[in-house]
Each structure stands twice: as C-alpha cells, then as structure tokens.
Amino acid sequence: MVDLKRIGRARKRLGEVVLRTPIAYAPILSELTGYEIYLKKENLQRTGSFKLRGAFNKIATLIEAGRRNGVVAASAGNHAQGVAFGARHFGIDATIFMPESTPLTKVMGVRDLGAEVVLRGTNYDEAYAYAVEYAKEHEKDFVHPFADEEVMAGQGTIMLEMLEEVPDLDAVVIPVGGGGLISGCAVAAKSLSPDMQVIGIAAAGAPAMKQSFDAKRPIDTTSVRTIADGIAVRDTSPVTLEYILKYVDEMKLVGEDEIASAILFLLERQKLTVEGASAVGVAAALHGHLDLEPGSKVGIVLSGGNIDVTMLSLIIEKGLLKSFRKMKLVVTLIDKPGSLERFAGLMRQVQANIVQIGFDRTSTDLEFGDAHVSVALETKGAEHQEQIRQALRENGFPFREEH
C-alpha cells in the first residue's frame, strides 16, 4: 500500500533529479475567488509535468531490484517523457507506444530523450493494449501511468513539498484523470494534515472517475472528449479508485469553456503557460465550483505545461472573442473604387484596429456589383463593439457577425 513511508522513500530516490517546483501565492486569483490561493507550479518541472516524479520513482525501484531489461509505456505525451527521462538516466532502453494522432512535437520530445516511439492505435486505450502485449512478448517491464503504487508514491512527493512551505493549507485541489496524482497526494495530505480537504477536479468530457466516486464502484465511459488531454481517461482504475474513495473528500467537474478560460487567465494574469489538465483546479476556483469557507487557504496543483501551440492559439483566439476584445465581421460593400477606403476610414473613426482582412466578390449570395469584406477587429469591450455596429448601420454598411 502507498503510505507516508513509501512516499518518503520515493522522495529520496528523486533526490536532485526532480526539481522542487515553487509554490507561490496568487494575489489576483485570491482576490477574484475570496480564497487565499497558492499555486504549485509543476508546469515548471523537468519534462514540463509532474509525471516525471512517478515514472522516475518506478524505474528506480526496478533498477534497485536488478531489472535492467528495459521499460515499456503507453502515453500521449507527459508520462512518455517521464519514462524516457528515467530510462536515459539509468541507461536502459525505453519503448513508448503513442496514439497515431499524437502531435509531432510530443513525439519528437520523447525521441529527443532517447526512447523508441511506436505509433499505434487511434487513442490512448488502443496504444495501451499494444504496449502491454509488447512488454510481455519482449520480457520488459511495463510502467503504468497511474495504476502503480510506486508511481503514486512518486506523485505524492508534491504534497510533501507543498505542506513544508504552506503547512496550514485548508484544502488542496488536484486534477484527476486516471487518479495516480490525487491518490499519492491525498495519502500524504491526510497523513500529515488529516483535517485538510482533498478535492479532485475532472473534465466534464472525461467523467469516469467522478461517476465512479459518486457510485463508489468503477464505472467506465464509452468515449472521452476534452481539451484536457492529460486527464482524458476513458476507463476507471480500481487501484486508484480505492485510494480516492478512502482519502478524497470531494470530486467536481469543469466544462470545456471553463478550462479554456482558466488557461487564458493563467497565461494573461499569472504569466504561466499550462495545459488543459493543469488548468482544471483554477477553472473550478474561478467558476465557483469550490464549496469552501471564505478566506480558506487553498493549494492548487498546476500539473503540467506541455500544451500544443496550435491548441493554445485557438484558446487565445476564442478567449479574445468571448471577452469582447476581438470582433469578426463580414461587411457588404459596393464593388467600386473608394468603397474599401470609406469603410476603413469609418473603422479609424470608431478606433477599431483592423488586424485581418479578406475580399470576396464571387460568392453566390452576392448581388452583381457587390463584394464581401471579412475583417477581424481589435476592440475595447462590449460597449465599443456596440458603437461599431451602430456606426456601420448609420453609414449604410450591411454586415453580419461571425462567432
């Protein structure tokens, strides 16, 4: 079983290899939520994720037992890099199975750490099945991303660090996918501070562990769909569920828009780049999902920062639109010299900055002699956008908005 002694042994193994990441007071987030919030920044960890802790601890125990035949893992990114890093450290082979749709940047990140990458399956669960079979056939050790007690013990070292720096936390908020992170941290939390509330946050698009927590038995889902790919786990592990039912006080769900807004908030207001799974705790705090006493001291684990830049770009773009800082219009002009200049002059008058523009005169919905101009505008809020609409109407420019 995972206990405080096992987590302590894991900490010794991790030694100087794993960074002691900072935990810092978040004043803006605290003011917005009414809590005293501290962020544990595992997004700054080597390999960019907490997963290094558990993977390295597991591989270290294999080496201690004389098992040097190599390791196998299945992962969409973070666990893969942790296993690859650990294998390279100990000079053993690592074979990582990743879904065929894994972004190239994540594949290259694992290969750069010296591991062999095998792309198999359309999702994690299919890649996992291939990996387990491969490990058996080649007599290598499979390193599970969460349902392993040495992996959980490694993750629990996060909580030791948090309580050493902020010993009087009233609650800790932790992302939940497969449950390895919260299992290890909850054991440490309840062993050192029994009255502390341990709250797990899962994505609404991957609700298996939340449903299992409520039902007090493993429940699998048929599919997952979430931008929080690090916690996009379809099936519930009975191993981690046992620890969660024993040590975790609450489980909450957050939606996709809430996760996206938390990513953007952390980037813009806290100067932190995090992935979707990492942002769920902040999403829960920002959107009122935490039922704690006002002024409570709350630790939130930011589990990782390995977000795909394409996804980050999409989140920023949508966030600007939703916060009325960007506006997309299709304006109909008479297709003759001076029309575009007149439109641009009107935008100058209302102080709307044109950041993107396109011109279309061939669409079938256009009258002959008309043209569509599609524009993206930088704007200064909802009131400014209404001023722009009113100016277009008053000056005879038909338009429609794109969202």
Helices and strands as residue ranges (DSSP letters): H 4-14, E 23-25, H 27-33, E 36-41, G 42-44, G 46-48, H 51-64, E 71-74, H 78-90, E 94-98, H 104-112, E 116-119, H 124-137, E 141-142, H 149-165, E 171-175, H 180-192, E 197-203, H 208-215, G 229-231, H 238-247, E 250-254, H 256-269, G 277-279, H 280-286, E 297-302, H 309-322, E 326-334, H 339-349, E 353-360, E 370-378, H 382-394, E 399-402
